[in-house]
Amino acid sequence: MTIDMHAHFVPAPMAAALRKRRDAPWIEAMPGGTERIHLPVGALEFGDDYSDMAGRIAFMDERGVDRQVLSFPGLFGLDSRPATEAAPLLSLFNDEVAAVSRTCPDRFTGLAALPFADMDRAVAELRRGCTELGLAGAILPNNAFLSIAEAEKLRPLFEAGNELGVHFFIHPGRRPDQVPAAGDAVPASPFADLVFARQALDVQASVAHATATLLFSDFLDDYSNVTVHMANLGGTLPMVIERMEHVAETRGIEGDRPMSRTKRLHVDCSSLGGRSLELAVSIFGADRIVMGTDCPIFSTDWTLAAIRDARIDDTDRHAILHGNAERLLEL
């Protein structure tokens, strides 16, 4: 069995609405009949693979993927827009992903998208999604966890989530206060060269900061009924945590050592390779890693090959492919 905890879905009615927009995210028709979706920074090719769930199931069957956990892509930035603008579209997504999950309950599990600019509405939509629609939890923006002070603003969601027993997926994405003011120019890439490499480094560093917030603070202590997983193996943290350990030891920093706190959440292996996965297993333990692909933005075949080729034992491989996800989702 194989469970993909990091997959995305843009329902056809939502895509139709995005075609009418001119602020990110919006879909633009291109010459030759193709489309692209404009993001807060940059754009991606947009095709039927985002919306066609019958086609998605065929794609999954060809690769032996049994289940996907579906979310609206956080990097698209809709959930950080003003709530009056974003909430109707996000509610539409939640209705549609719930319908897909009801139609194909053995293949799809849905996560809610929430309007973070209005915390009361976000909490209400989480409750609606989990109690009325049967969703398993919600996707949250990574940038809301770049500091403890920012994370504190999401306590109402975690309090509701703890009551409901939900799963939170923390994915690259901006906070509402990072949305440009109306009329401002679309931000250009901050990088002058080697953009693809520097963007990858930037994303992974940001994910590591969010992972550090949740691992090394007491933020999660009161939420034993919430499960959390971070995208992208927790960013660069697996590479740096031994340095943190060294710094704590040599400089006499009080408190728990960093390596003692790595079991407090899960990470997925989206977009990374076999060597990165081996490192993450050595740091977090295979029992804290779930499969994730970022389908259809990144390659499912790449992730499956990484798990297959990683120098780990078969017990760990099966835990990553499905066992850990089954426990998180209570399947």
Phi and psi in degrees as GROMACS dihedral restraints (atoms count N, CA, C in turn):
[ dihedral_restraints ]
;  ai    aj    ak    al  type     phi  dphi    fc
    3     4     5     6     1  -137.4    20    10
    4     5     6     7     1   127.5    20    10
    6     7     8     9     1  -121.7    20    10
    7     8     9    10     1   122.2    20    10
    9    10    11    12     1   -96.4    20    10
   10    11    12    13     1   109.5    20    10
   12    13    14    15     1   -86.1    20    10
   13    14    15    16     1    -1.3    20    10
   15    16    17    18     1  -137.4    20    10
   16    17    18    19     1    81.6    20    10
   18    19    20    21     1  -135.9    20    10
   19    20    21    22     1   154.4    20    10
   21    22    23    24     1  -123.1    20    10
   22    23    24    25     1   158.3    20    10
   24    25    26    27     1  -147.9    20    10
   25    26    27    28     1   133.3    20    10
   27    28    29    30     1  -124.6    20    10
   28    29    30    31     1    99.6    20    10
   30    31    32    33     1   -57.4    20    10
   31    32    33    34     1   149.2    20    10
   33    34    35    36     1   -55.4    20    10
   34    35    36    37     1   -43.8    20    10
   36    37    38    39     1   -62.9    20    10
   37    38    39    40     1   -32.6    20    10
   39    40    41    42     1   -71.9    20    10
   40    41    42    43     1   -41.3    20    10
   42    43    44    45     1   -59.3    20    10
   43    44    45    46     1   -39.7    20    10
   45    46    47    48     1   -60.9    20    10
   46    47    48    49     1   -40.1    20    10
   48    49    50    51     1   -67.9    20    10
   49    50    51    52     1   -37.0    20    10
   51    52    53    54     1   -68.7    20    10
   52    53    54    55     1   -24.7    20    10
   54    55    56    57     1   -69.5    20    10
   55    56    57    58     1   -20.0    20    10
   57    58    59    60     1   -90.6    20    10
   58    59    60    61     1    -9.2    20    10
   60    61    62    63     1   -86.5    20    10
   61    62    63    64     1   162.8    20    10
   63    64    65    66     1  -133.3    20    10
   64    65    66    67     1     7.6    20    10
   66    67    68    69     1  -113.2    20    10
   67    68    69    70     1   141.7    20    10
   69    70    71    72     1   -58.5    20    10
   70    71    72    73     1   134.2    20    10
   72    73    74    75     1   -87.2    20    10
   73    74    75    76     1   137.1    20    10
   75    76    77    78     1  -145.1    20    10
   76    77    78    79     1   151.9    20    10
   78    79    80    81     1  -105.3    20    10
   79    80    81    82     1   129.7    20    10
   81    82    83    84     1  -114.5    20    10
   82    83    84    85     1   133.1    20    10
   84    85    86    87     1   -74.9    20    10
   85    86    87    88     1   135.9    20    10
   87    88    89    90     1  -113.8    20    10
   88    89    90    91     1   159.4    20    10
   90    91    92    93     1   -56.4    20    10
   91    92    93    94     1   141.7    20    10
   93    94    95    96     1    88.0    20    10
   94    95    96    97     1     4.4    20    10
   96    97    98    99     1    90.1    20    10
   97    98    99   100     1     1.2    20    10
   99   100   101   102     1   -86.3    20    10
  100   101   102   103     1   172.0    20    10
  102   103   104   105     1  -135.9    20    10
  103   104   105   106     1   158.3    20    10
  105   106   107   108     1  -137.7    20    10
  106   107   108   109     1   150.8    20    10
  108   109   110   111     1  -107.9    20    10
  109   110   111   112     1   127.2    20    10
  111   112   113   114     1   -85.6    20    10
  112   113   114   115     1   128.8    20    10
  114   115   116   117     1  -104.6    20    10
  115   116   117   118     1   173.4    20    10
  117   118   119   120     1   -53.4    20    10
  118   119   120   121     1   -35.4    20    10
  120   121   122   123     1  -134.4    20    10
  121   122   123   124     1   117.5    20    10
  123   124   125   126     1    86.8    20    10
  124   125   126   127     1  -170.9    20    10
  126   127   128   129     1  -151.0    20    10
  127   128   129   130     1   157.9    20    10
  129   130   131   132     1  -130.2    20    10
  130   131   132   133     1   151.9    20    10
  132   133   134   135     1   -62.0    20    10
  133   134   135   136     1   138.8    20    10
  135   136   137   138     1  -122.2    20    10
  136   137   138   139     1   128.1    20    10
  138   139   140   141     1  -141.3    20    10
  139   140   141   142     1  -175.4    20    10
  141   142   143   144     1   -62.7    20    10
  142   143   144   145     1   -19.7    20    10
  144   145   146   147     1   -65.0    20    10
  145   146   147   148     1   -16.3    20    10
  147   148   149   150     1   -77.6    20    10
  148   149   150   151     1   -29.0    20    10
  150   151   152   153     1  -117.6    20    10
  151   152   153   154     1   -27.7    20    10
  153   154   155   156     1   -84.5    20    10
  154   155   156   157     1    97.5    20    10
  156   157   158   159     1   -77.7    20    10
  157   158   159   160     1   -25.1    20    10
  159   160   161   162     1   -65.3    20    10
  160   161   162   163     1   -44.2    20    10
  162   163   164   165     1   -63.4    20    10
  163   164   165   166     1   -36.1    20    10
  165   166   167   168     1   -63.3    20    10
  166   167   168   169     1   -42.7    20    10
  168   169   170   171     1   -62.6    20    10
  169   170   171   172     1   -42.0    20    10
  171   172   173   174     1   -61.1    20    10
  172   173   174   175     1   -42.2    20    10
  174   175   176   177     1   -59.8    20    10
  175   176   177   178     1   -45.2    20    10
  177   178   179   180     1   -64.0    20    10
  178   179   180   181     1   -43.4    20    10
  180   181   182   183     1   -61.4    20    10
  181   182   183   184     1   -38.9    20    10
  183   184   185   186     1   -62.0    20    10
  184   185   186   187     1   -25.1    20    10
  186   187   188   189     1  -111.2    20    10
  187   188   189   190     1     1.2    20    10
  189   190   191   192     1    74.1    20    10
  190   191   192   193     1    26.5    20    10
  192   193   194   195     1   -92.4    20    10
  193   194   195   196     1   119.8    20    10
  195   196   197   198     1   -85.6    20    10
  196   197   198   199     1   -36.6    20    10
  198   199   200   201     1  -144.6    20    10
  199   200   201   202     1   143.7    20    10
  201   202   203   204     1  -119.5    20    10
  202   203   204   205     1   141.2    20    10
  204   205   206   207     1   -96.7    20    10
  205   206   207   208     1   114.1    20    10
  207   208   209   210     1   -97.7    20    10
  208   209   210   211     1   135.2    20    10
  210   211   212   213     1  -139.7    20    10
  211   212   213   214     1   160.7    20    10
  213   214   215   216     1   -80.6    20    10
  214   215   216   217     1   133.8    20    10
  216   217   218   219     1   -59.6    20    10
  217   218   219   220     1   118.6    20    10
  219   220   221   222     1   -63.2    20    10
  220   221   222   223     1   -31.4    20    10
  222   223   224   225     1   -67.2    20    10
  223   224   225   226     1   -16.4    20    10
  225   226   227   228     1   -69.6    20    10
  226   227   228   229     1   -22.0    20    10
  228   229   230   231     1    82.6    20    10
  229   230   231   232     1     5.8    20    10
  231   232   233   234     1   -66.8    20    10
  232   233   234   235     1   -36.9    20    10
  234   235   236   237     1   -71.2    20    10
  235   236   237   238     1    -8.4    20    10
  237   238   239   240     1   -98.9    20    10
  238   239   240   241     1    -5.9    20    10
  240   241   242   243     1   -71.7    20    10
  241   242   243   244     1   164.8    20    10
  243   244   245   246     1   -51.7    20    10
  244   245   246   247     1   139.6    20    10
  246   247   248   249     1   -61.9    20    10
  247   248   249   250     1   -35.3    20    10
  249   250   251   252     1   -62.2    20    10
  250   251   252   253     1   -30.0    20    10
  252   253   254   255     1   -84.9    20    10
  253   254   255   256     1   -42.9    20    10
  255   256   257   258     1   -86.3    20    10
  256   257   258   259     1   -36.1    20    10
  258   259   260   261     1   -57.3    20    10
  259   260   261   262     1   -44.0    20    10
  261   262   263   264     1   -61.5    20    10
  262   263   264   265     1   -39.2    20    10
  264   265   266   267     1   -70.5    20    10
  265   266   267   268     1   -38.9    20    10
  267   268   269   270     1   -68.1    20    10
  268   269   270   271     1   -37.5    20    10
  270   271   272   273     1   -64.1    20    10
  271   272   273   274     1   -38.0    20    10
  273   274   275   276     1   -60.4    20    10
  274   275   276   277     1   -45.6    20    10
  276   277   278   279     1   -56.8    20    10
  277   278   279   280     1   -47.2    20    10
  279   280   281   282     1   -62.1    20    10
  280   281   282   283     1   -40.5    20    10
  282   283   284   285     1   -61.3    20    10
  283   284   285   286     1   -43.3    20    10
  285   286   287   288     1   -72.3    20    10
  286   287   288   289     1   -42.3    20    10
  288   289   290   291     1   -68.7    20    10
  289   290   291   292     1   -31.4    20    10
  291   292   293   294     1   -66.1    20    10
  292   293   294   295     1   -39.9    20    10
  294   295   296   297     1   -64.1    20    10
  295   296   297   298     1   -42.5    20    10
  297   298   299   300     1   -62.4    20    10
  298   299   300   301     1   -41.4    20    10
  300   301   302   303     1   -67.9    20    10
  301   302   303   304     1   -34.3    20    10
  303   304   305   306     1   -71.0    20    10
  304   305   306   307     1   -38.7    20    10
  306   307   308   309     1   -68.7    20    10
  307   308   309   310     1   -37.6    20    10
  309   310   311   312     1  -127.8    20    10
  310   311   312   313     1    66.7    20    10
  312   313   314   315     1   -65.8    20    10
  313   314   315   316     1   -20.9    20    10
  315   316   317   318     1   -87.7    20    10
  316   317   318   319     1    -6.2    20    10
  318   319   320   321     1  -115.4    20    10
  319   320   321   322     1   -28.9    20    10
  321   322   323   324     1  -133.1    20    10
  322   323   324   325     1   141.4    20    10
  324   325   326   327     1  -124.6    20    10
  325   326   327   328     1   136.7    20    10
  327   328   329   330     1  -104.9    20    10
  328   329   330   331     1   145.9    20    10
  330   331   332   333     1  -116.5    20    10
  331   332   333   334     1   140.5    20    10
  333   334   335   336     1   -75.5    20    10
  334   335   336   337     1   149.7    20    10
  336   337   338   339     1  -104.0    20    10
  337   338   339   340     1   138.2    20    10
  339   340   341   342     1  -127.6    20    10
  340   341   342   343     1   147.7    20    10
  342   343   344   345     1   -86.9    20    10
  343   344   345   346     1    93.9    20    10
  345   346   347   348     1   -72.9    20    10
  346   347   348   349     1   -12.9    20    10
  348   349   350   351     1   -71.8    20    10
  349   350   351   352     1   -13.9    20    10
  351   352   353   354     1  -134.0    20    10
  352   353   354   355     1    98.9    20    10
  354   355   356   357     1   -64.0    20    10
  355   356   357   358     1   -35.4    20    10
  357   358   359   360     1   -61.5    20    10
  358   359   360   361     1   -43.4    20    10
  360   361   362   363     1   -68.4    20    10
  361   362   363   364     1   -35.5    20    10
  363   364   365   366     1   -63.6    20    10
  364   365   366   367     1   -44.5    20    10
  366   367   368   369     1   -64.0    20    10
  367   368   369   370     1   -43.1    20    10
  369   370   371   372     1   -62.5    20    10
  370   371   372   373     1   -39.1    20    10
  372   373   374   375     1   -71.9    20    10
  373   374   375   376     1   -35.0    20    10
  375   376   377   378     1   -61.1    20    10
  376   377   378   379     1   -44.9    20    10
  378   379   380   381     1   -62.5    20    10
  379   380   381   382     1   -45.2    20    10
  381   382   383   384     1   -60.8    20    10
  382   383   384   385     1   -46.2    20    10
  384   385   386   387     1   -60.4    20    10
  385   386   387   388     1   -41.4    20    10
  387   388   389   390     1   -86.6    20    10
  388   389   390   391     1   -31.5    20    10
  390   391   392   393     1   -94.6    20    10
  391   392   393   394     1   -33.2    20    10
  393   394   395   396     1  -101.4    20    10
  394   395   396   397     1   -34.5    20    10
  396   397   398   399     1  -100.0    20    10
  397   398   399   400     1   -14.1    20    10
  399   400   401   402     1    80.7    20    10
  400   401   402   403     1    22.2    20    10
  402   403   404   405     1   -78.5    20    10
  403   404   405   406     1   156.5    20    10
  405   406   407   408     1   -87.9    20    10
  406   407   408   409     1   -13.5    20    10
  408   409   410   411     1   164.3    20    10
  409   410   411   412     1  -140.1    20    10
  411   412   413   414     1  -154.2    20    10
  412   413   414   415     1   159.5    20    10
  414   415   416   417     1   -95.4    20    10
  415   416   417   418     1   134.5    20    10
  417   418   419   420     1  -120.8    20    10
  418   419   420   421     1   150.6    20    10
  420   421   422   423     1   -80.9    20    10
  421   422   423   424     1   131.4    20    10
  423   424   425   426     1   -51.6    20    10
  424   425   426   427     1   -40.2    20    10
  426   427   428   429     1   -69.1    20    10
  427   428   429   430     1   -13.2    20    10
  429   430   431   432     1   -72.8    20    10
  430   431   432   433     1    -5.8    20    10
  432   433   434   435     1  -122.1    20    10
  433   434   435   436     1    20.5    20    10
  435   436   437   438     1   -73.8    20    10
  436   437   438   439     1   -13.1    20    10
  438   439   440   441     1  -150.2    20    10
  439   440   441   442     1   161.7    20    10
  441   442   443   444     1   -64.3    20    10
  442   443   444   445     1   -38.3    20    10
  444   445   446   447     1   -61.8    20    10
  445   446   447   448     1   -40.6    20    10
  447   448   449   450     1   -67.8    20    10
  448   449   450   451     1   -41.8    20    10
  450   451   452   453     1   -60.8    20    10
  451   452   453   454     1   -34.9    20    10
  453   454   455   456     1   -56.6    20    10
  454   455   456   457     1   -29.5    20    10
  456   457   458   459     1   -67.1    20    10
  457   458   459   460     1   -18.6    20    10
  459   460   461   462     1   -96.9    20    10
  460   461   462   463     1     6.4    20    10
  462   463   464   465     1   -55.3    20    10
  463   464   465   466     1   -39.2    20    10
  465   466   467   468     1   -57.3    20    10
  466   467   468   469     1   -36.2    20    10
  468   469   470   471     1   -67.6    20    10
  469   470   471   472     1   -41.8    20    10
  471   472   473   474     1   -69.5    20    10
  472   473   474   475     1   -33.5    20    10
  474   475   476   477     1   -65.2    20    10
  475   476   477   478     1   -44.6    20    10
  477   478   479   480     1   -66.2    20    10
  478   479   480   481     1   -41.9    20    10
  480   481   482   483     1   -61.8    20    10
  481   482   483   484     1   -37.7    20    10
  483   484   485   486     1   -66.5    20    10
  484   485   486   487     1   -38.2    20    10
  486   487   488   489     1   -63.5    20    10
  487   488   489   490     1   -39.0    20    10
  489   490   491   492     1   -88.1    20    10
  490   491   492   493     1   -19.1    20    10
  492   493   494   495     1    73.5    20    10
  493   494   495   496     1    58.3    20    10
  495   496   497   498     1  -105.1    20    10
  496   497   498   499     1   170.5    20    10
  498   499   500   501     1  -110.4    20    10
  499   500   501   502     1   130.5    20    10
  501   502   503   504     1  -109.5    20    10
  502   503   504   505     1   129.6    20    10
  504   505   506   507     1  -107.7    20    10
  505   506   507   508     1   117.5    20    10
  507   508   509   510     1   -99.5    20    10
  508   509   510   511     1   119.0    20    10
  510   511   512   513     1  -129.9    20    10
  511   512   513   514     1   146.7    20    10
  513   514   515   516     1   -48.0    20    10
  514   515   516   517     1   129.8    20    10
  516   517   518   519     1   176.2    20    10
  517   518   519   520     1   156.8    20    10
  519   520   521   522     1   -92.7    20    10
  520   521   522   523     1   165.7    20    10
  522   523   524   525     1   -90.2    20    10
  523   524   525   526     1   161.5    20    10
  525   526   527   528     1   -58.5    20    10
  526   527   528   529     1   -34.3    20    10
  528   529   530   531     1   -72.9    20    10
  529   530   531   532     1    -4.9    20    10
  531   532   533   534     1   -98.0    20    10
  532   533   534   535     1     1.6    20    10
  534   535   536   537     1   -77.2    20    10
  535   536   537   538     1   129.8    20    10
  537   538   539   540     1   -61.1    20    10
  538   539   540   541     1   150.0    20    10
  540   541   542   543     1   -66.1    20    10
  541   542   543   544     1   153.3    20    10
  543   544   545   546     1   -55.1    20    10
  544   545   546   547     1   132.7    20    10
  546   547   548   549     1    92.0    20    10
  547   548   549   550     1   -13.4    20    10
  549   550   551   552     1   -70.3    20    10
  550   551   552   553     1   151.1    20    10
  552   553   554   555     1   -66.4    20    10
  553   554   555   556     1   150.4    20    10
  555   556   557   558     1   -62.3    20    10
  556   557   558   559     1   129.0    20    10
  558   559   560   561     1   -60.7    20    10
  559   560   561   562     1   136.6    20    10
  561   562   563   564     1   -84.2    20    10
  562   563   564   565     1   163.5    20    10
  564   565   566   567     1   -59.7    20    10
  565   566   567   568     1   137.0    20    10
  567   568   569   570     1   -75.0    20    10
  568   569   570   571     1    -3.1    20    10
  570   571   572   573     1  -106.1    20    10
  571   572   573   574     1   134.5    20    10
  573   574   575   576     1   -88.9    20    10
  574   575   576   577     1   -19.5    20    10
  576   577   578   579     1  -152.9    20    10
  577   578   579   580     1   166.7    20    10
  579   580   581   582     1    44.0    20    10
  580   581   582   583     1    46.9    20    10
  582   583   584   585     1   -60.1    20    10
  583   584   585   586     1   -43.5    20    10
  585   586   587   588     1   -62.1    20    10
  586   587   588   589     1   -39.2    20    10
  588   589   590   591     1   -72.9    20    10
  589   590   591   592     1   -43.5    20    10
  591   592   593   594     1   -70.3    20    10
  592   593   594   595     1   -33.7    20    10
  594   595   596   597     1   -64.8    20    10
  595   596   597   598     1   -41.4    20    10
  597   598   599   600     1   -62.5    20    10
  598   599   600   601     1   -43.0    20    10
  600   601   602   603     1   -62.9    20    10
  601   602   603   604     1   -40.8    20    10
  603   604   605   606     1   -64.7    20    10
  604   605   606   607     1   -45.9    20    10
  606   607   608   609     1   -60.9    20    10
  607   608   609   610     1   -46.5    20    10
  609   610   611   612     1   -67.5    20    10
  610   611   612   613     1   -34.9    20    10
  612   613   614   615     1   -65.3    20    10
  613   614   615   616     1   -40.0    20    10
  615   616   617   618     1   -64.2    20    10
  616   617   618   619     1   -43.5    20    10
  618   619   620   621     1   -61.9    20    10
  619   620   621   622     1   -38.3    20    10
  621   622   623   624     1   -63.5    20    10
  622   623   624   625     1   -40.4    20    10
  624   625   626   627     1   -60.6    20    10
  625   626   627   628     1   -44.1    20    10
  627   628   629   630     1   -65.2    20    10
  628   629   630   631     1   -40.8    20    10
  630   631   632   633     1   -62.0    20    10
  631   632   633   634     1   -41.9    20    10
  633   634   635   636     1   -61.8    20    10
  634   635   636   637     1   -40.7    20    10
  636   637   638   639     1   -55.9    20    10
  637   638   639   640     1   -45.3    20    10
  639   640   641   642     1   -80.9    20    10
  640   641   642   643     1   -30.9    20    10
  642   643   644   645     1   -76.0    20    10
  643   644   645   646     1   -41.8    20    10
  645   646   647   648     1  -103.6    20    10
  646   647   648   649     1     1.8    20    10
  648   649   650   651     1  -110.0    20    10
  649   650   651   652     1   178.3    20    10
  651   652   653   654     1   -96.5    20    10
  652   653   654   655     1    14.8    20    10
  654   655   656   657     1   -55.3    20    10
  655   656   657   658     1   -42.8    20    10
  657   658   659   660     1   -82.6    20    10
  658   659   660   661     1    -5.0    20    10
  660   661   662   663     1   -58.5    20    10
  661   662   663   664     1   -34.2    20    10
  663   664   665   666     1   -87.8    20    10
  664   665   666   667     1     4.5    20    10
  666   667   668   669     1  -123.7    20    10
  667   668   669   670     1    59.5    20    10
  669   670   671   672     1   -68.9    20    10
  670   671   672   673     1   -16.1    20    10
  672   673   674   675     1   -97.4    20    10
  673   674   675   676     1     9.0    20    10
  675   676   677   678     1  -109.6    20    10
  676   677   678   679     1   136.4    20    10
  678   679   680   681     1  -107.7    20    10
  679   680   681   682     1   149.7    20    10
  681   682   683   684     1  -135.9    20    10
  682   683   684   685     1   136.0    20    10
  684   685   686   687     1  -133.4    20    10
  685   686   687   688     1   143.7    20    10
  687   688   689   690     1   -98.0    20    10
  688   689   690   691     1   147.7    20    10
  690   691   692   693     1   -73.1    20    10
  691   692   693   694     1   160.7    20    10
  693   694   695   696     1    58.3    20    10
  694   695   696   697     1    41.8    20    10
  696   697   698   699     1    58.7    20    10
  697   698   699   700     1    26.7    20    10
  699   700   701   702     1    73.5    20    10
  700   701   702   703     1    20.9    20    10
  702   703   704   705     1    70.3    20    10
  703   704   705   706     1  -144.8    20    10
  705   706   707   708     1   -81.9    20    10
  706   707   708   709     1     1.4    20    10
  708   709   710   711     1   -57.9    20    10
  709   710   711   712     1   -41.1    20    10
  711   712   713   714     1   -58.2    20    10
  712   713   714   715     1   -31.4    20    10
  714   715   716   717     1   -75.2    20    10
  715   716   717   718     1   -26.7    20    10
  717   718   719   720     1  -106.1    20    10
  718   719   720   721     1   -16.0    20    10
  720   721   722   723     1   -63.8    20    10
  721   722   723   724     1   -30.8    20    10
  723   724   725   726     1   -68.6    20    10
  724   725   726   727     1   -32.4    20    10
  726   727   728   729     1   -64.6    20    10
  727   728   729   730     1   -42.3    20    10
  729   730   731   732     1   -57.5    20    10
  730   731   732   733     1   -43.0    20    10
  732   733   734   735     1   -60.2    20    10
  733   734   735   736     1   -44.1    20    10
  735   736   737   738     1   -63.3    20    10
  736   737   738   739     1   -45.3    20    10
  738   739   740   741     1   -61.2    20    10
  739   740   741   742     1   -45.6    20    10
  741   742   743   744     1   -60.6    20    10
  742   743   744   745     1   -39.6    20    10
  744   745   746   747     1   -70.9    20    10
  745   746   747   748     1   -48.3    20    10
  747   748   749   750     1   -76.2    20    10
  748   749   750   751     1   -23.7    20    10
  750   751   752   753     1  -105.8    20    10
  751   752   753   754     1     6.7    20    10
  753   754   755   756     1    65.9    20    10
  754   755   756   757     1    34.8    20    10
  756   757   758   759     1   -73.1    20    10
  757   758   759   760     1   129.2    20    10
  759   760   761   762     1   -78.5    20    10
  760   761   762   763     1   159.8    20    10
  762   763   764   765     1   103.9    20    10
  763   764   765   766     1  -180.0    20    10
  765   766   767   768     1   -61.2    20    10
  766   767   768   769     1   144.0    20    10
  768   769   770   771     1   -72.9    20    10
  769   770   771   772     1   145.2    20    10
  771   772   773   774     1   -52.5    20    10
  772   773   774   775     1   -42.8    20    10
  774   775   776   777     1   -65.9    20    10
  775   776   777   778     1   -19.4    20    10
  777   778   779   780     1   -79.4    20    10
  778   779   780   781     1    -6.3    20    10
  780   781   782   783     1  -115.3    20    10
  781   782   783   784     1    14.7    20    10
  783   784   785   786     1   -78.2    20    10
  784   785   786   787     1    -4.9    20    10
  786   787   788   789     1   -96.4    20    10
  787   788   789   790     1    11.7    20    10
  789   790   791   792     1   -85.0    20    10
  790   791   792   793     1   -10.5    20    10
  792   793   794   795     1  -155.3    20    10
  793   794   795   796     1  -179.9    20    10
  795   796   797   798     1  -113.7    20    10
  796   797   798   799     1   161.5    20    10
  798   799   800   801     1  -132.7    20    10
  799   800   801   802     1   150.5    20    10
  801   802   803   804     1  -102.7    20    10
  802   803   804   805     1   166.3    20    10
  804   805   806   807     1  -105.7    20    10
  805   806   807   808     1    24.7    20    10
  807   808   809   810     1   -56.2    20    10
  808   809   810   811     1   133.5    20    10
  810   811   812   813     1    70.5    20    10
  811   812   813   814     1    -2.2    20    10
  813   814   815   816     1   -97.8    20    10
  814   815   816   817     1   174.4    20    10
  816   817   818   819     1  -114.0    20    10
  817   818   819   820     1  -173.0    20    10
  819   820   821   822     1   -63.2    20    10
  820   821   822   823     1   -40.5    20    10
  822   823   824   825     1   -67.8    20    10
  823   824   825   826     1   -39.4    20    10
  825   826   827   828     1   -63.3    20    10
  826   827   828   829     1   -39.8    20    10
  828   829   830   831     1   -64.0    20    10
  829   830   831   832     1   -41.3    20    10
  831   832   833   834     1   -59.0    20    10
  832   833   834   835     1   -44.2    20    10
  834   835   836   837     1   -61.3    20    10
  835   836   837   838     1   -45.1    20    10
  837   838   839   840     1   -63.0    20    10
  838   839   840   841     1   -38.3    20    10
  840   841   842   843     1   -61.5    20    10
  841   842   843   844     1   -40.1    20    10
  843   844   845   846     1   -69.9    20    10
  844   845   846   847     1   -26.3    20    10
  846   847   848   849     1   -92.4    20    10
  847   848   849   850     1   -54.3    20    10
  849   850   851   852     1   -87.4    20    10
  850   851   852   853     1   -28.9    20    10
  852   853   854   855     1    92.4    20    10
  853   854   855   856     1   143.2    20    10
  855   856   857   858     1   -61.3    20    10
  856   857   858   859     1   -23.9    20    10
  858   859   860   861     1   -72.5    20    10
  859   860   861   862     1    -4.8    20    10
  861   862   863   864     1  -115.9    20    10
  862   863   864   865     1    15.7    20    10
  864   865   866   867     1  -121.1    20    10
  865   866   867   868     1   133.1    20    10
  867   868   869   870     1  -120.0    20    10
  868   869   870   871     1   155.1    20    10
  870   871   872   873     1   -70.8    20    10
  871   872   873   874     1   139.3    20    10
  873   874   875   876     1  -151.6    20    10
  874   875   876   877     1   143.5    20    10
  876   877   878   879     1  -120.4    20    10
  877   878   879   880     1   -22.5    20    10
  879   880   881   882     1    64.4    20    10
  880   881   882   883     1    29.7    20    10
  882   883   884   885     1   -62.3    20    10
  883   884   885   886     1   136.8    20    10
  885   886   887   888     1   -96.4    20    10
  886   887   888   889     1    13.2    20    10
  888   889   890   891     1   -74.2    20    10
  889   890   891   892     1   -42.1    20    10
  891   892   893   894     1  -112.8    20    10
  892   893   894   895     1   175.5    20    10
  894   895   896   897     1   -87.6    20    10
  895   896   897   898     1   122.4    20    10
  897   898   899   900     1   -65.1    20    10
  898   899   900   901     1   -40.0    20    10
  900   901   902   903     1   -59.4    20    10
  901   902   903   904     1   -38.5    20    10
  903   904   905   906     1   -60.0    20    10
  904   905   906   907     1   -48.2    20    10
  906   907   908   909     1   -67.2    20    10
  907   908   909   910     1   -42.3    20    10
  909   910   911   912     1   -61.1    20    10
  910   911   912   913     1   -39.8    20    10
  912   913   914   915     1   -66.0    20    10
  913   914   915   916     1   -38.8    20    10
  915   916   917   918     1   -62.2    20    10
  916   917   918   919     1   -43.9    20    10
  918   919   920   921     1   -67.9    20    10
  919   920   921   922     1   -40.4    20    10
  921   922   923   924     1   -64.0    20    10
  922   923   924   925     1   -41.4    20    10
  924   925   926   927     1   -91.0    20    10
  925   926   927   928     1   -10.9    20    10
  927   928   929   930     1   -61.7    20    10
  928   929   930   931     1   143.5    20    10
  930   931   932   933     1   -84.6    20    10
  931   932   933   934     1    70.7    20    10
  933   934   935   936     1  -131.6    20    10
  934   935   936   937     1   162.4    20    10
  936   937   938   939     1   -82.5    20    10
  937   938   939   940     1   166.4    20    10
  939   940   941   942     1   -66.1    20    10
  940   941   942   943     1   -30.7    20    10
  942   943   944   945     1   -61.6    20    10
  943   944   945   946     1   -45.6    20    10
  945   946   947   948     1   -65.4    20    10
  946   947   948   949     1   -39.1    20    10
  948   949   950   951     1   -61.3    20    10
  949   950   951   952     1   -44.8    20    10
  951   952   953   954     1   -68.4    20    10
  952   953   954   955     1   -34.9    20    10
  954   955   956   957     1   -61.7    20    10
  955   956   957   958     1   -41.9    20    10
  957   958   959   960     1   -70.4    20    10
  958   959   960   961     1   -41.1    20    10
  960   961   962   963     1   -68.5    20    10
  961   962   963   964     1   -34.9    20    10
  963   964   965   966     1  -154.9    20    10
  964   965   966   967     1   -34.4    20    10
  966   967   968   969     1   -61.1    20    10
  967   968   969   970     1   -44.9    20    10
  969   970   971   972     1   -67.2    20    10
  970   971   972   973     1   -40.4    20    10
  972   973   974   975     1   -65.2    20    10
  973   974   975   976     1   -38.3    20    10
  975   976   977   978     1   -59.5    20    10
  976   977   978   979     1   -39.5    20    10
  978   979   980   981     1   -69.7    20    10
  979   980   981   982     1   -43.3    20    10
  981   982   983   984     1   -61.1    20    10
  982   983   984   985     1   -41.6    20    10
  984   985   986   987     1   -91.3    20    10
  985   986   987   988     1    -2.5    20    10
  987   988   989   990     1    54.5    20    10
  988   989   990   991     1    48.7    20    10
